[in-house]
Amino acid sequence: MYDANLHNTNLYNANLSSANLYDADLSEAYLYKANLSGAYLNGANLNGANLSNTDLTNAYLYNANLNDADLNGANLSGAELNNVNLSGVNLSGTDISGAYVDGTNLKSVKNLTLEQLKSTKNWHLADYDSEVYKC
């Protein structure tokens, strides 16, 4: 499904484990409780997508756009988040432990804790607000 157009699609509880969604348009998609573990989402547009309680363990999201996506309760442990735009994302209850965040935009992220940040790989190479240290 390379370069697929899934804009505003309802993918509730869908099993997309290991799917190839490279450069896919998933903007505004409803992916609540979807299984995207190990999925290839490099370059995908997930702007405004609902990814609440979604399984993204070990997913590849290099250069993906998750601007304003809802990741509340999602599992991104071990995910490849290098150079991802997470601006405006809600990370409340989100597991990002072991995720790779080199060059990741974490500015204006909602509910990012210092504990979450330090649980990632190469967190010092991410771009984040200094206010995180005040938590």
C-alpha positions in Angstrom: 0.0 0.0 0.0 2.9 2.3 -0.9 1.7 5.9 -1.2 -1.9 4.9 -0.3 -4.5 7.6 0.2 -6.3 6.7 3.5 -7.1 10.3 4.4 -10.0 10.4 7.0 -10.5 6.6 6.8 -12.0 4.7 9.7 -9.4 1.9 10.6 -10.7 1.2 14.1 -9.1 -1.9 15.6 -7.5 -2.7 12.2 -4.7 -5.2 12.0 -2.0 -3.5 10.0 0.9 -5.2 11.6 4.1 -5.1 9.4 2.1 -3.3 6.7 4.0 -1.2 4.1 2.4 2.2 4.4 5.5 4.1 3.2 4.5 7.7 2.2 0.8 6.9 2.9 -1.7 9.7 3.6 -3.3 8.8 6.9 -4.1 12.3 7.8 -7.3 12.6 10.0 -7.6 8.8 10.0 -9.3 7.1 12.9 -6.8 4.4 14.0 -8.1 3.9 17.6 -6.8 0.5 18.9 -5.3 -0.4 15.6 -2.3 -2.8 15.4 0.5 -1.1 13.5 3.3 -3.0 15.3 6.3 -3.3 13.0 4.5 -1.3 10.2 6.5 0.7 7.7 5.2 4.3 8.0 8.3 6.1 6.7 7.3 9.5 5.3 3.6 8.9 6.1 1.3 11.8 6.8 -0.5 11.1 10.1 -1.4 14.8 10.7 -4.4 15.0 13.0 -4.9 11.2 13.1 -6.4 9.5 16.1 -3.9 6.9 17.3 -5.2 6.5 20.8 -4.5 3.1 22.3 -2.8 2.1 19.1 0.0 -0.5 19.0 3.0 1.0 17.2 5.7 -1.1 18.9 8.8 -1.3 16.7 7.1 0.6 13.9 9.2 2.6 11.4 8.1 6.2 11.2 11.2 7.9 9.9 10.3 11.4 8.5 6.6 10.8 9.3 4.4 13.8 10.1 2.3 13.2 13.3 1.6 16.9 13.8 -1.5 17.3 16.1 -2.1 13.5 16.2 -3.6 12.0 19.3 -1.3 9.3 20.8 -3.0 9.1 24.1 -2.3 5.7 25.6 -0.5 4.5 22.4 2.5 2.1 22.6 5.5 3.4 20.6 8.1 1.3 22.5 11.1 0.6 20.2 9.6 2.6 17.4 11.8 4.4 14.9 10.8 8.1 15.3 13.9 9.7 13.8 13.1 13.1 12.2 9.4 12.8 13.0 7.3 15.9 13.6 5.4 15.3 16.9 4.5 19.0 17.4 1.1 19.4 19.2 0.8 15.6 19.9 -0.8 14.3 23.1 1.6 11.9 24.8 -0.5 11.3 27.9 0.0 7.7 29.0 2.0 6.9 25.9 4.9 4.4 26.1 7.8 5.8 24.1 10.5 3.7 26.0 13.3 2.6 23.7 12.0 4.7 20.8 14.6 6.3 18.6 14.2 10.1 18.6 17.2 11.5 16.7 16.1 14.8 15.2 12.5 14.3 16.4 10.5 17.5 16.8 9.0 17.2 20.4 8.3 21.0 20.7 4.8 21.9 21.9 4.1 18.2 22.7 1.3 17.8 25.3 1.9 15.8 28.5 5.5 14.9 27.8 7.3 14.0 31.0 11.0 14.0 31.7 10.7 10.3 32.5 9.2 9.6 29.1 11.9 11.6 27.3 14.7 9.9 29.1 13.3 6.5 28.4 13.9 7.0 24.7 17.1 6.3 22.7 19.3 9.3 21.9 16.8 11.7 23.6 19.5 14.3 23.8 19.4 14.5 20.0 15.7 15.3 19.9 14.4 18.9 19.7 12.2 19.5 22.7 11.0 22.4 24.9 13.3 23.2 27.9 10.1 23.3 30.1 10.2 19.5 30.1 13.0 19.8 32.7 10.7 21.8 35.0 8.3 18.8 35.4 
